[in-house]
């Protein structure tokens, strides 16, 4: 199945800096980031997605950071210490990210990868949503 073949079940958030969609048939939350994001916007988006995931028992997570500017180290640390443990507690089983190959984004994803490994949460990053979706559904 191709990512573009999926039909959005519900739009959770639709802002210029981040869109969050829910795909019910596969229990997936998809976040698409765009441009510069403030710390407040970053945390608000994840908190909104976490609340939605808890309510709908979401098990898969996909984040596309191709169009996003660099993430502040303090935001990444917040994700690792607050958002990630919450997501796992709420039933997250697998996560993936799509990125454009940028070395700064690769560093961001590598640090998250190490943290997910500590929690034994399967997490990978890809250069296409189709490949990420294929892996998530295995």
Order of alpha helices (4+ residues) and beta strands (2+ residues): beta-beta-beta-alpha-beta-alpha-alpha-beta-alpha-beta-alpha
